[in-house]
Amino acid sequence: MDIIISNASGKPIYEQITVQIKSQILSGALTAGDALPSMRTLAKELRISVITTKRAYEDLERDGFIETVAGKGSFVASKNAEFLREEALRRVEAALQQAVDTASRSGVSPQELRQMLELLLEGN
């Protein structure tokens, strides 16, 4: 599991960890039942506090991405198709909102934006 921490990022370290693990789960790089490194191991590898990794794992568990088994560790949760779809829709909506905001600031008309989207969709 590759996690890259950026000190230049405006996001807190625990959030960077959470986002990257979620992304790996949603992309299929991590699958249901895969073991995650222990909080201590991850903290040591990333050279950060165990408290930071604990916060990231707690957030992932709260959001349903991982399950923690006492004495055994943390594992990728069984995939809930509806939950994963909702998360993917949320991410797409956020990306589209960013595109709409950029277009608006740049003077791109709604019609031009729709045309761009259609062209991108045709390319897939």
All heavy atoms as an XYZ file, in Angstrom:
948
protein
N       0.857     -1.179      0.000
C       0.000      0.000      0.000
C       0.894      1.230      0.000
O       1.708      1.416      0.888
C      -0.891     -0.024      1.243
C      -1.838      1.120      1.310
S      -3.050      1.002      2.632
C      -2.030      1.267      4.052
N       0.737      2.035     -1.035
C       1.545      3.243     -1.165
C       0.757      4.457     -0.715
O      -0.321      4.732     -1.237
C       1.983      3.438     -2.614
C       2.954      2.372     -3.071
O       3.762      1.927     -2.240
O       2.896      1.992     -4.256
N       1.332      5.165      0.242
C       0.733      6.414      0.713
C       1.828      7.459      0.680
O       2.924      7.233      1.197
C       0.155      6.273      2.129
C      -1.009      5.284      2.109
C      -0.293      7.629      2.666
C      -1.638      5.039      3.458
N       1.530      8.587      0.071
C       2.499      9.666     -0.033
C       1.960     10.867      0.730
O       0.853     11.341      0.464
C       2.759     10.037     -1.504
C       3.326      8.821     -2.234
C       3.693     11.227     -1.602
C       3.376      8.970     -3.735
N       2.752     11.329      1.677
C       2.369     12.473      2.503
C       3.078     13.715      1.966
O       4.277     13.693      1.730
C       2.765     12.245      3.981
C       2.096     10.997      4.535
C       2.449     13.463      4.829
C       0.591     11.027      4.515
N       2.316     14.780      1.791
C       2.880     16.039      1.322
C       2.792     17.082      2.422
O       1.699     17.408      2.890
C       2.119     16.525      0.089
O       2.506     17.841     -0.238
N       3.938     17.595      2.810
C       3.945     18.656      3.814
C       3.470     19.972      3.214
O       3.062     20.878      3.942
C       5.344     18.821      4.401
C       5.748     17.636      5.253
O       4.903     17.018      5.895
N       7.019     17.295      5.246
N       3.516     20.091      1.891
C       3.089     21.307      1.218
C       1.571     21.351      1.035
O       1.011     22.395      0.734
C       3.776     21.414     -0.137
N       0.917     20.197      1.218
C      -0.531     20.140      1.056
C      -1.212     20.933      2.169
O      -0.744     20.975      3.294
C      -1.001     18.687      1.109
O      -2.402     18.623      1.150
N      -2.328     21.526      1.837
C      -3.094     22.248      2.845
C      -3.931     21.322      3.714
O      -4.533     21.748      4.685
N      -3.967     20.026      3.336
C      -4.779     19.066      4.077
C      -3.989     18.480      5.239
O      -2.789     18.227      5.125
C      -5.215     17.910      3.164
C      -6.188     18.304      2.098
C      -6.603     17.095      1.298
C      -7.617     17.474      0.235
N      -8.008     16.313     -0.568
N      -4.670     18.200      6.355
C      -4.001     17.530      7.474
C      -3.509     16.142      7.046
O      -4.076     15.524      6.138
C      -5.094     17.402      8.540
C      -6.196     18.298      8.117
C      -6.072     18.506      6.647
N      -2.478     15.655      7.692
C      -1.878     14.367      7.330
C      -2.888     13.233      7.445
O      -2.967     12.374      6.565
C      -0.619     14.094      8.180
C       0.465     15.110      7.808
C      -0.113     12.676      7.967
C       1.699     15.072      8.686
N      -3.693     13.200      8.513
C      -4.667     12.113      8.674
C      -5.640     12.097      7.499
O      -6.055     11.045      7.028
C      -5.423     12.201     10.008
C      -6.484     13.266     10.053
C      -7.787     12.996      9.639
C      -6.191     14.546     10.495
C      -8.760     13.967      9.664
C      -7.159     15.529     10.517
C      -8.442     15.245     10.105
O      -9.403     16.210     10.125
N      -6.002     13.282      6.995
C      -6.930     13.367      5.871
C      -6.262     12.882      4.579
O      -6.903     12.226      3.754
C      -7.421     14.800      5.704
C      -8.556     14.937      4.720
C      -9.097     16.368      4.668
O      -9.086     17.059      5.701
O      -9.510     16.769      3.569
N      -4.989     13.186      4.403
C      -4.260     12.691      3.232
C      -4.240     11.161      3.223
O      -4.443     10.526      2.185
C      -2.827     13.223      3.220
C      -2.720     14.720      2.989
C      -1.280     15.189      2.999
O      -0.435     14.621      2.312
N      -0.999     16.220      3.779
N      -4.026     10.572      4.393
C      -4.015      9.108      4.514
C      -5.397      8.555      4.187
O      -5.546      7.618      3.403
C      -3.581      8.676      5.933
C      -2.134      9.081      6.185
C      -3.771      7.175      6.129
C      -1.701      8.959      7.648
N      -6.415      9.142      4.782
C      -7.795      8.689      4.572
C      -8.175      8.739      3.104
O      -8.703      7.763      2.554
C      -8.766      9.556      5.400
O      -8.398      9.486      6.779
C     -10.196      9.101      5.249
N      -7.899      9.843      2.448
C      -8.259     10.021      1.039
C      -7.542      8.992      0.169
O      -8.145      8.394     -0.731
C      -7.935     11.468      0.575
C      -7.965     11.587     -0.937
C      -8.890     12.449      1.213
N      -6.260      8.753      0.440
C      -5.501      7.823     -0.391
C      -5.947      6.370     -0.192
O      -6.031      5.603     -1.155
C      -4.007      7.971     -0.118
C      -3.466      9.293     -0.652
C      -1.991      9.474     -0.402
O      -1.200      8.595     -0.741
N      -1.624     10.597      0.188
N      -6.282      5.997      1.040
C      -6.766      4.632      1.277
C      -8.150      4.460      0.647
O      -8.422      3.441      0.000
C      -6.775      4.284      2.780
C      -5.323      4.199      3.290
C      -7.510      2.973      3.032
C      -5.179      3.978      4.785
N      -9.028      5.452      0.796
C     -10.356      5.385      0.158
C     -10.200      5.219     -1.351
O     -10.888      4.413     -1.971
C     -11.168      6.652      0.443
C     -11.816      6.712      1.783
C     -12.635      7.990      1.904
C     -13.285      8.128      3.249
N     -14.104      9.359      3.346
N      -9.304      5.991     -1.925
C      -9.082      5.940     -3.369
C      -8.615      4.551     -3.805
O      -9.071      4.023     -4.824
C      -8.049      6.997     -3.766
O      -7.786      6.944     -5.140
N      -7.727      3.945     -3.027
C      -7.230      2.607     -3.358
C      -8.339      1.561     -3.232
O      -8.373      0.599     -3.999
C      -6.034      2.253     -2.481
C      -4.798      3.077     -2.814
C      -3.594      2.730     -1.963
O      -3.374      1.579     -1.633
N      -2.813      3.747     -1.613
N      -9.230      1.750     -2.278
C     -10.357      0.815     -2.125
C     -11.335      0.981     -3.291
O     -11.763      0.006     -3.901
C     -11.070      1.021     -0.765
C     -10.137      0.593      0.372
C     -12.387      0.246     -0.716
C     -10.617      0.965      1.766
N     -11.669      2.239     -3.627
C     -12.619      2.492     -4.709
C     -12.084      2.049     -6.062
O     -12.845      1.623     -6.931
C     -13.000      3.973     -4.746
C     -13.840      4.458     -3.566
C     -13.979      5.974     -3.594
C     -15.204      3.799     -3.565
N     -10.770      2.127     -6.240
C     -10.179      1.734     -7.525
C      -9.990      0.225     -7.640
O      -9.711     -0.290     -8.716
C      -8.824      2.419     -7.713
O      -7.846      1.831     -6.864
N     -10.110     -0.479     -6.510
C      -9.923     -1.926     -6.534
C      -8.504     -2.357     -6.213
O      -8.202     -3.553     -6.179
N      -7.601     -1.400     -5.978
C      -6.228     -1.745     -5.610
C      -6.212     -2.469     -4.263
O      -5.373     -3.338     -4.026
C      -5.358     -0.488     -5.553
N      -7.130     -2.096     -3.379
C      -7.342     -2.807     -2.115
C      -8.737     -3.424     -2.190
O      -9.690     -2.744     -2.553
C      -7.267     -1.852     -0.919
C      -5.895     -1.268     -0.588
C      -6.019     -0.207      0.508
C      -4.935     -2.360     -0.142
N      -8.835     -4.701     -1.864
C     -10.128     -5.376     -1.963
C     -10.591     -5.861     -0.599
O      -9.812     -5.911      0.360
C     -10.048     -6.569     -2.935
O      -9.063     -7.484     -2.464
C      -9.681     -6.113     -4.342
N     -11.855     -6.233     -0.530
C     -12.467     -6.687      0.720
C     -11.614     -7.778      1.362
O     -11.197     -8.722      0.702
C     -13.870     -7.197      0.462
N     -11.329     -7.592      2.641
C     -10.559     -8.576      3.390
C      -9.071     -8.308      3.436
O      -8.356     -8.906      4.245
N      -8.574     -7.416      2.583
C      -7.146     -7.089      2.613
C      -6.791     -6.458      3.955
O      -7.516     -5.594      4.453
C      -6.772     -6.109      1.496
C      -6.692     -6.748      0.128
O      -6.772     -7.991      0.027
O      -6.548     -5.994     -0.862
N      -5.677     -6.886      4.503
C      -5.203     -6.331      5.773
C      -4.477     -5.014      5.518
O      -3.714     -4.893      4.560
C      -4.269     -7.316      6.462
N      -4.730     -4.059      6.383
C      -3.998     -2.802      6.347
C      -2.831     -2.907      7.328
O      -2.891     -3.689      8.282
C      -4.898     -1.642      6.753
C      -6.111     -1.361      5.867
C      -6.908     -0.197      6.437
C      -5.688     -1.048      4.454
N      -1.789     -2.119      7.125
C      -0.706     -2.130      8.102
C      -1.243     -1.685      9.468
O      -2.207     -0.921      9.536
C       0.291     -1.107      7.574
C      -0.169     -0.712      6.216
C      -1.574     -1.170      6.049
N      -0.619     -2.173     10.515
C      -1.036     -1.720     11.839
C      -0.807     -0.216     11.942
O      -0.017      0.355     11.180
C      -0.241     -2.437     12.937
O       1.094     -1.946     12.959
N      -1.498      0.418     12.869
C      -1.344      1.858     13.043
C       0.102      2.212     13.343
O       0.630      3.187     12.811
C      -2.253      2.352     14.169
C      -3.711      2.346     13.817
S      -4.695      2.977     15.172
C      -5.928      1.715     15.285
N       0.745      1.408     14.186
C       2.147      1.666     14.545
C       3.075      1.494     13.342
O       3.982      2.301     13.126
C       2.586      0.741     15.670
C       1.918      1.047     16.987
C       2.466      0.130     18.090
N       1.647      0.179     19.274
C       1.668      1.145     20.179
N       2.482      2.159     20.009
N       0.883      1.106     21.229
N       2.842      0.446     12.564
C       3.682      0.193     11.386
C       3.541      1.324     10.373
O       4.541      1.831      9.843
C       3.307     -1.155     10.728
O       3.515     -2.195     11.680
C       4.128     -1.415      9.490
N       2.298      1.728     10.104
C       2.072      2.808      9.154
C       2.703      4.109      9.646
O       3.346      4.826      8.873
C       0.577      3.003      8.895
C       0.218      4.026      7.823
C       0.826      3.655      6.470
C      -1.296      4.174      7.698
N       2.550      4.389     10.928
C       3.140      5.598     11.499
C       4.665      5.575     11.333
O       5.275      6.582     10.978
C       2.761      5.724     12.973
N       5.262      4.412     11.581
C       6.717      4.281     11.461
C       7.157      4.467     10.008
O       8.124      5.176      9.727
C       7.162      2.921     11.985
C       8.650      2.729     12.029
C       9.005      1.388     12.644
C      10.510      1.196     12.660
N      10.889     -0.108     13.204
N       6.430      3.833      9.068
C       6.774      3.941      7.646
C       6.670      5.380      7.146
O       7.487      5.825      6.349
C       5.856      3.049      6.803
C       6.131      1.572      6.945
C       5.109      0.718      6.208
O       4.166      1.257      5.566
O       5.247     -0.519      6.280
N       5.642      6.088      7.613
C       5.408      7.457      7.154
C       6.132      8.497      8.001
O       6.084      9.691      7.693
C       3.905      7.764      7.137
C       3.057      6.909      6.191
C       1.580      7.254      6.343
C       3.503      7.079      4.752
N       6.746      8.031      9.091
C       7.450      8.916     10.037
C       6.521      9.985     10.602
O       6.805     11.186     10.561
C       8.665      9.552      9.366
C       9.719      8.557      8.987
C      10.958      9.251      8.462
N      11.978      8.283      8.129
C      12.404      8.033      6.903
N      11.912      8.716      5.888
N      13.336      7.138      6.682
N       5.371      9.502     11.090
C       4.388     10.390     11.698
C       3.941      9.791     13.032
O       4.311      8.678     13.374
C       3.155     10.601     10.778
C       2.481      9.260     10.459
C       3.562     11.323      9.499
C       1.177      9.392      9.690
N       3.097     10.507     13.733
C       2.587     10.063     15.024
C       1.548      8.951     14.872
O       0.756      8.958     13.930
C       1.956     11.257     15.743
O       1.173     10.837     16.828
N       1.554      8.031     15.823
C       0.540      6.976     15.849
C      -0.846      7.592     16.021
O      -1.835      7.069     15.484
C       0.835      5.956     16.979
C      -0.280      4.936     17.093
C       2.158      5.262     16.735
N      -0.929      8.695     16.712
C      -2.213      9.378     16.909
C      -2.803      9.787     15.552
O      -4.010      9.695     15.333
C      -2.044     10.605     17.833
C      -1.652     10.141     19.233
C      -3.307     11.455     17.865
C      -1.213     11.252     20.166
N      -1.946     10.199     14.642
C      -2.398     10.609     13.307
C      -2.956      9.421     12.540
O      -4.027      9.509     11.918
C      -1.233     11.251     12.524
O      -0.745     12.366     13.280
C      -1.686     11.723     11.155
N      -2.260      8.281     12.570
C      -2.761      7.093     11.864
C      -4.030      6.575     12.528
O      -4.944      6.119     11.845
C      -1.705      5.972     11.790
O      -1.275      5.630     13.099
C      -0.515      6.392     10.955
N      -4.099      6.698     13.848
C      -5.302      6.267     14.569
C      -6.502      7.083     14.105
O      -7.582      6.539     13.853
C      -5.099      6.415     16.076
C      -6.263      5.923     16.913
C      -5.909      6.011     18.397
C      -6.887      5.280     19.262
N      -8.091      6.011     19.580
N      -6.329      8.374     13.962
C      -7.421      9.241     13.504
C      -7.860      8.851     12.101
O      -9.065      8.789     11.797
C      -6.978     10.704     13.552
C      -7.958     11.659     12.901
C      -8.631     12.543     13.903
N      -9.672     13.336     13.294
C      -9.649     14.651     13.178
N      -8.628     15.335     13.639
N     -10.644     15.291     12.633
N      -6.901      8.590     11.212
C      -7.231      8.196      9.837
C      -8.017      6.887      9.837
O      -9.042      6.768      9.166
C      -5.961      8.059      9.004
N      -7.563      5.896     10.600
C      -8.248      4.602     10.644
C      -9.641      4.734     11.254
O     -10.582      4.085     10.809
C      -7.413      3.581     11.422
C      -6.306      2.927     10.613
C      -5.649      3.589      9.575
C      -5.897      1.639     10.886
C      -4.634      2.989      8.844
C      -4.879      1.019     10.157
C      -4.258      1.704      9.140
O      -3.254      1.104      8.412
N      -9.780      5.580     12.274
C     -11.098      5.797     12.881
C     -12.058      6.406     11.866
O     -13.230      6.003     11.775
C     -10.982      6.705     14.107
C     -10.380      6.019     15.320
C     -10.112      6.970     16.483
O     -10.138      8.216     16.285
O      -9.845      6.461     17.585
N     -11.569      7.372     11.073
C     -12.415      7.989     10.046
C     -12.806      6.975      8.979
O     -13.957      6.938      8.534
C     -11.696      9.183      9.399
C     -11.631     10.399     10.307
O     -12.192     10.355     11.419
O     -11.004     11.402      9.902
N     -11.857      6.141      8.560
C     -12.143      5.115      7.553
C     -13.160      4.106      8.072
O     -14.046      3.674      7.334
C     -10.845      4.397      7.151
C      -9.886      5.217      6.287
C      -8.498      4.580      6.282
C     -10.426      5.364      4.876
N     -13.042      3.752      9.340
C     -13.995      2.801      9.926
C     -15.376      3.432     10.054
O     -16.385      2.817      9.724
C     -13.496      2.301     11.278
C     -14.340      1.177     11.829
C     -13.662      0.416     12.951
O     -12.690      0.924     13.532
O     -14.128     -0.695     13.243
N     -15.417      4.663     10.488
C     -16.690      5.387     10.618
C     -17.410      5.479      9.273
O     -18.622      5.351      9.193
C     -16.441      6.792     11.170
C     -17.718      7.620     11.339
C     -17.460      9.107     11.438
N     -16.937      9.579     10.166
C     -15.915     10.416     10.041
N     -15.304     10.893     11.094
N     -15.496     10.799      8.849
N     -16.631      5.682      8.203
C     -17.214      5.819      6.867
C     -17.493      4.479      6.194
O     -17.981      4.444      5.060
C     -16.290      6.655      5.975
C     -16.196      8.104      6.430
O     -17.053      8.550      7.228
O     -15.263      8.802      5.985
N     -17.172      3.371      6.888
C     -17.502      2.048      6.364
C     -16.496      1.450      5.394
O     -16.779      0.455      4.744
N     -15.313      2.037      5.306
C     -14.305      1.526      4.378
C     -13.468      0.397      4.973
O     -12.985     -0.465      4.245
C     -13.381      2.649      3.909
C     -14.008      3.519      2.867
C     -14.742      4.643      3.229
C     -13.884      3.223      1.523
C     -15.328      5.445      2.272
C     -14.476      4.016      0.560
C     -15.203      5.134      0.933
N     -13.264      0.435      6.281
C     -12.478     -0.624      6.917
C     -13.200     -1.134      8.155
O     -14.113     -0.473      8.678
C     -11.048     -0.161      7.309
C     -11.073      0.900      8.422
C     -10.280      0.331      6.088
C      -9.693      1.223      8.994
N     -12.793     -2.329      8.584
C     -13.295     -2.922      9.827
C     -12.085     -3.258     10.686
O     -11.071     -3.738     10.166
C     -14.071     -4.204      9.516
C     -15.280     -3.976      8.640
C     -15.886     -5.267      8.113
O     -15.169     -6.292      8.033
O     -17.070     -5.244      7.758
N     -12.194     -3.010     11.968
C     -11.104     -3.331     12.876
C     -11.538     -4.483     13.768
O     -12.619     -4.448     14.353
C     -10.711     -2.101     13.729
O     -10.320     -1.049     12.834
C      -9.577     -2.416     14.666
N     -10.687     -5.503     13.825
C     -10.955     -6.675     14.645
C      -9.941     -6.661     15.783
O      -8.728     -6.665     15.532
C     -10.817     -7.980     13.820
C     -11.078     -9.188     14.683
C     -11.755     -7.950     12.617
N     -10.442     -6.614     17.016
C      -9.558     -6.553     18.181
C      -8.554     -7.706     18.154
O      -8.921     -8.857     17.970
C     -10.379     -6.590     19.465
N      -7.295     -7.364     18.313
C      -6.234     -8.368     18.361
C      -5.772     -8.869     17.002
O      -4.789     -9.594     16.915
N      -6.484     -8.508     15.940
C      -6.111     -8.994     14.601
C      -5.710     -7.870     13.657
O      -4.927     -8.076     12.746
C      -7.249     -9.796     13.985
C      -7.508    -11.096     14.730
C      -8.401    -11.994     13.951
C      -8.538    -13.309     14.711
N      -9.231    -14.315     13.927
N      -6.295     -6.695     13.813
C      -5.939     -5.572     12.965
C      -7.105     -4.989     12.204
O      -8.262     -5.280     12.484
N      -6.757     -4.192     11.206
C      -7.765     -3.514     10.389
C      -7.748     -4.095      8.982
O      -6.691     -4.372      8.420
C      -7.479     -2.014     10.334
O      -7.586     -1.444     11.620
N      -8.958     -4.261      8.423
C      -9.124     -4.895      7.122
C     -10.092     -4.082      6.279
O     -10.976     -3.412      6.807
C      -9.684     -6.316      7.289
C      -8.826     -7.185      8.157
C      -8.995     -7.199      9.540
C      -7.835     -7.972      7.601
C      -8.190     -7.991     10.348
C      -7.025     -8.768      8.399
C      -7.202     -8.782      9.776
N      -9.923     -4.173      4.960
C     -10.859     -3.520      4.050
C     -12.221     -4.180      4.258
O     -12.337     -5.404      4.262
C     -10.399     -3.659      2.580
C     -11.439     -3.054      1.635
C      -9.050     -2.981      2.383
N     -13.237     -3.365      4.461
C     -14.589     -3.861      4.721
C     -15.162     -4.521      3.469
O     -14.775     -4.207      2.345
C     -15.496     -2.717      5.166
N     -16.099     -5.431      3.707
C     -16.816     -6.044      2.587
C     -17.487     -4.947      1.798
O     -18.072     -4.024      2.372
C     -17.874     -7.019      3.106
O     -17.266     -8.046      3.837
N     -17.404     -5.045      0.509
C     -17.922     -3.971     -0.332
C     -19.443     -3.935     -0.308
O     -20.101     -4.923     -0.565
C     -17.436     -4.137     -1.762
C     -15.952     -3.882     -1.893
C     -15.526     -3.873     -3.327
C     -14.042     -3.560     -3.396
N     -13.555     -3.496     -4.760
N     -19.938     -2.781     -0.023
C     -21.357     -2.507     -0.106
C     -21.537     -1.740     -1.412
O     -21.149     -0.583     -1.511
C     -21.785     -1.665      1.098
C     -23.225     -1.243      1.040
O     -23.840     -1.186     -0.022
N     -23.773     -0.919      2.190
N     -22.079     -2.397     -2.424
C     -22.162     -1.812     -3.764
C     -22.850     -0.452     -3.763
O     -22.394      0.484     -4.423
C     -22.877     -2.770     -4.699
N     -23.928     -0.330     -3.017
C     -24.660      0.942     -2.981
C     -23.809      2.037     -2.339
O     -23.779      3.169     -2.818
C     -25.974      0.773     -2.217
C     -26.837      2.010     -2.178
C     -27.331      2.426     -3.555
O     -27.484      1.563     -4.436
O     -27.554      3.636     -3.759
N     -23.094      1.687     -1.285
C     -22.237      2.658     -0.603
C     -21.120      3.122     -1.525
O     -20.834      4.314     -1.622
C     -21.662      2.032      0.674
C     -20.670      2.908      1.368
C     -21.088      3.987      2.118
C     -19.311      2.657      1.265
C     -20.172      4.806      2.751
C     -18.391      3.462      1.900
C     -18.828      4.536      2.641
N     -20.470      2.173     -2.219
C     -19.378      2.523     -3.120
C     -19.878      3.376     -4.280
O     -19.219      4.323     -4.697
C     -18.682      1.266     -3.636
C     -17.894      0.475     -2.595
C     -17.306     -0.778     -3.214
C     -16.804      1.322     -1.962
N     -21.055      3.062     -4.781
C     -21.627      3.860     -5.866
C     -21.914      5.284     -5.391
O     -21.625      6.256     -6.094
C     -22.913      3.209     -6.382
C     -23.598      4.032     -7.466
C     -24.670      3.246     -8.203
N     -25.516      4.066     -9.017
C     -25.150      4.730    -10.106
N     -23.908      4.675    -10.520
N     -26.011      5.470    -10.787
N     -22.454      5.418     -4.205
C     -22.747      6.744     -3.651
C     -21.465      7.555     -3.476
O     -21.427      8.754     -3.776
C     -23.491      6.601     -2.319
C     -24.048      7.893     -1.785
C     -25.073      8.551     -2.688
O     -25.853      7.839     -3.345
O     -25.081      9.794     -2.765
N     -20.424      6.921     -2.999
C     -19.133      7.597     -2.826
C     -18.584      8.032     -4.189
O     -18.088      9.146     -4.337
C     -18.137      6.673     -2.124
C     -16.768      7.268     -1.910
C     -16.711      8.411     -0.921
O     -17.657      8.596     -0.133
O     -15.702      9.147     -0.926
N     -18.685      7.157     -5.192
C     -18.206      7.502     -6.529
C     -19.015      8.668     -7.104
O     -18.446      9.595     -7.698
C     -18.295      6.287     -7.449
N     -20.334      8.647     -6.917
C     -21.177      9.750     -7.392
C     -20.805     11.067     -6.711
O     -20.764     12.124     -7.355
C     -22.660      9.437     -7.150
C     -23.280      8.391     -8.066
C     -24.693      8.037     -7.593
C     -23.311      8.869     -9.510
N     -20.520     11.001     -5.430
C     -20.125     12.202     -4.689
C     -18.826     12.784     -5.253
O     -18.694     13.992     -5.435
C     -19.961     11.873     -3.202
C     -19.694     13.096     -2.330
C     -19.260     12.715     -0.930
N     -18.014     11.991     -0.897
C     -16.807     12.536     -1.075
N     -16.689     13.816     -1.324
N     -15.711     11.806     -1.006
N     -17.869     11.909     -5.575
C     -16.589     12.362     -6.117
C     -16.769     12.960     -7.510
O     -16.160     13.986     -7.839
C     -15.601     11.200     -6.144
C     -15.240     10.733     -4.725
C     -14.399      9.501     -4.755
N     -13.002      9.912     -4.814
C     -12.000      9.073     -4.973
N     -12.223      7.795     -5.131
N     -10.766      9.522     -4.997
N     -17.601     12.337     -8.338
C     -17.859     12.855     -9.682
C     -18.541     14.217     -9.582
O     -18.186     15.165    -10.295
C     -18.713     11.863    -10.506
C     -19.220     12.505    -11.790
C     -17.925     10.604    -10.805
N     -19.509     14.324     -8.693
C     -20.220     15.599     -8.517
C     -19.253     16.706     -8.102
O     -19.317     17.831     -8.613
C     -21.319     15.445     -7.469
C     -22.159     16.684     -7.286
C     -23.278     16.490     -6.273
O     -23.693     15.349     -6.032
O     -23.739     17.506     -5.724
N     -18.335     16.403     -7.198
C     -17.365     17.403     -6.750
C     -16.448     17.828     -7.904
O     -16.147     19.020     -8.068
C     -16.535     16.851     -5.590
N     -16.023     16.865     -8.717
C     -15.154     17.184     -9.855
C     -15.902     18.035    -10.881
O     -15.352     18.994    -11.440
C     -14.628     15.904    -10.496
N     -17.161     17.681    -11.135
C     -17.960     18.460    -12.079
C     -18.211     19.874    -11.551
O     -18.189     20.843    -12.322
C     -19.281     17.751    -12.378
C     -19.179     16.503    -13.259
C     -20.529     15.788    -13.327
C     -18.689     16.859    -14.649
N     -18.446     19.997    -10.257
C     -18.661     21.330     -9.674
C     -17.410     22.185     -9.836
O     -17.505     23.367    -10.159
C     -19.037     21.225     -8.188
C     -19.374     22.569     -7.558
C     -20.573     23.231     -8.207
O     -21.641     22.667     -8.275
N     -20.392     24.447     -8.721
N     -16.259     21.572     -9.649
C     -15.004     22.305     -9.827
C     -14.866     22.756    -11.288
O     -14.465     23.880    -11.560
C     -13.815     21.434     -9.418
C     -12.498     22.159     -9.484
C     -11.341     21.305     -9.006
O     -11.489     20.122     -8.734
N     -10.180     21.914     -8.919
N     -15.233     21.881    -12.236
C     -15.176     22.239    -13.650
C     -16.138     23.382    -13.970
O     -15.796     24.320    -14.696
C     -15.484     21.021    -14.515
N     -17.341     23.323    -13.413
C     -18.333     24.379    -13.630
C     -17.821     25.702    -13.064
O     -17.930     26.754    -13.710
C     -19.697     23.995    -13.002
C     -20.638     25.191    -12.945
C     -20.326     22.845    -13.772
N     -17.244     25.668    -11.876
C     -16.710     26.885    -11.256
C     -15.579     27.485    -12.094
O     -15.532     28.693    -12.324
C     -16.212     26.595     -9.844
C     -17.337     26.235     -8.879
O     -18.521     26.468     -9.209
O     -17.016     25.694     -7.795
N     -14.683     26.623    -12.573
C     -13.571     27.084    -13.409
C     -14.089     27.674    -14.712
O     -13.628     28.735    -15.151
C     -12.587     25.926    -13.697
O     -12.086     25.416    -12.466
C     -11.432     26.380    -14.576
N     -15.040     27.005    -15.326
C     -15.623     27.499    -16.571
C     -16.283     28.856    -16.358
O     -16.114     29.779    -17.171
C     -16.636     26.493    -17.119
N     -17.014     28.983    -15.282
C     -17.709     30.228    -14.984
C     -16.719     31.383    -14.808
O     -16.915     32.471    -15.356
C     -18.552     30.057    -13.723
O     -19.197     31.255    -13.401
N     -15.642     31.130    -14.052
C     -14.621     32.168    -13.827
C     -13.885     32.527    -15.114
O     -13.393     33.646    -15.251
C     -13.607     31.704    -12.786
C     -14.118     31.708    -11.366
C     -12.991     31.500    -10.361
N     -12.233     30.287    -10.619
C     -12.507     29.083    -10.109
N     -13.541     28.944     -9.300
N     -11.761     28.040    -10.386
N     -13.817     31.588    -16.039
C     -13.050     31.780    -17.280
C     -13.898     32.268    -18.450
O     -13.391     32.417    -19.554
C     -12.362     30.463    -17.661
O     -11.540     30.028    -16.614
N     -15.177     32.448    -18.221
C     -16.057     32.944    -19.276
C     -16.495     31.883    -20.278
O     -16.952     32.213    -21.369
N     -16.370     30.609    -19.904
C     -16.829     29.530    -20.774
C     -18.342     29.409    -20.595
O     -18.838     29.311    -19.474
C     -16.130     28.189    -20.411
C     -16.680     27.039    -21.252
C     -14.620     28.313    -20.583
N     -19.063     29.417    -21.716
C     -20.524     29.372    -21.644
C     -20.997     27.966    -21.269
O     -20.287     26.981    -21.492
C     -21.127     29.759    -22.998
O     -20.946     28.707    -23.932
N     -22.220     27.882    -20.728
C     -22.780     26.554    -20.425
C     -22.824     25.653    -21.656
O     -22.572     24.454    -21.573
C     -24.186     26.867    -19.905
C     -24.064     28.238    -19.320
C     -23.091     28.946    -20.226
N     -23.133     26.232    -22.813
C     -23.191     25.436    -24.043
C     -21.804     24.876    -24.385
O     -21.678     23.708    -24.752
C     -23.727     26.275    -25.199
C     -23.844     25.482    -26.493
C     -24.353     26.323    -27.654
O     -24.564     27.511    -27.513
N     -24.539     25.689    -28.787
N     -20.768     25.702    -24.260
C     -19.405     25.230    -24.537
C     -19.000     24.133    -23.563
O     -18.367     23.148    -23.947
C     -18.407     26.394    -24.451
C     -18.535     27.407    -25.568
C     -17.678     28.635    -25.337
O     -17.718     29.196    -24.217
O     -16.982     29.039    -26.281
N     -19.398     24.305    -22.308
C     -19.082     23.305    -21.285
C     -19.776     21.985    -21.596
O     -19.175     20.909    -21.500
C     -19.484     23.828    -19.903
C     -19.061     22.993    -18.706
C     -17.551     22.836    -18.652
C     -19.563     23.620    -17.418
N     -21.046     22.056    -22.010
C     -21.779     20.839    -22.391
C     -21.107     20.142    -23.575
O     -20.986     18.923    -23.608
C     -23.229     21.163    -22.733
C     -24.096     21.433    -21.532
C     -25.570     21.623    -21.946
N     -26.319     22.177    -20.853
C     -26.553     23.486    -20.669
N     -26.119     24.380    -21.540
N     -27.236     23.908    -19.625
N     -20.667     20.936    -24.554
C     -19.989     20.369    -25.720
C     -18.702     19.648    -25.304
O     -18.401     18.567    -25.807
C     -19.675     21.456    -26.754
C     -20.895     21.981    -27.478
C     -20.567     23.163    -28.385
O     -19.532     23.799    -28.248
N     -21.474     23.453    -29.306
N     -17.957     20.274    -24.403
C     -16.727     19.645    -23.917
C     -17.025     18.319    -23.236
O     -16.346     17.319    -23.467
C     -16.000     20.578    -22.927
C     -15.272     21.709    -23.543
S     -14.404     22.624    -22.236
C     -14.717     24.288    -22.765
N     -18.054     18.313    -22.403
C     -18.429     17.096    -21.697
C     -18.847     16.010    -22.689
O     -18.448     14.850    -22.555
C     -19.535     17.366    -20.678
C     -19.986     16.169    -19.847
C     -18.820     15.548    -19.080
C     -21.097     16.567    -18.895
N     -19.632     16.387    -23.679
C     -20.062     15.420    -24.696
C     -18.853     14.831    -25.417
O     -18.799     13.615    -25.654
C     -21.014     16.069    -25.705
C     -22.404     16.320    -25.163
C     -23.148     15.054    -24.801
O     -22.978     14.022    -25.459
O     -23.913     15.095    -23.808
N     -17.893     15.664    -25.782
C     -16.692     15.179    -26.462
C     -15.891     14.225    -25.560
O     -15.394     13.193    -26.031
C     -15.797     16.342    -26.897
C     -16.325     17.178    -28.071
C     -15.480     18.431    -28.269
C     -16.347     16.339    -29.337
N     -15.795     14.564    -24.303
C     -15.077     13.701    -23.360
C     -15.800     12.368    -23.200
O     -15.161     11.313    -23.145
C     -14.923     14.401    -22.001
C     -13.966     15.586    -21.985
C     -14.075     16.328    -20.651
C     -12.538     15.126    -22.228
N     -17.121     12.416    -23.133
C     -17.901     11.178    -22.999
C     -17.773     10.308    -24.243
O     -17.716      9.072    -24.137
C     -19.373     11.499    -22.714
C     -19.669     12.065    -21.331
C     -21.117     12.556    -21.254
C     -19.395     11.045    -20.260
N     -17.721     10.915    -25.411
C     -17.570     10.167    -26.660
C     -16.211      9.473    -26.721
O     -16.082      8.396    -27.304
C     -17.738     11.083    -27.866
C     -19.153     11.537    -28.096
C     -19.273     12.571    -29.204
O     -18.272     12.794    -29.939
O     -20.351     13.177    -29.322
N     -15.217     10.085    -26.090
C     -13.860      9.525    -26.101
C     -13.705      8.307    -25.209
O     -12.735      7.572    -25.301
N     -14.673      8.060    -24.331
C     -14.577      6.897    -23.414
C     -15.355      5.729    -23.912
O     -16.224      5.587    -24.537
C     -15.074      7.268    -22.020
C     -14.018      8.084    -21.279
O     -12.844      7.948    -21.540
N     -14.453      8.927    -20.385
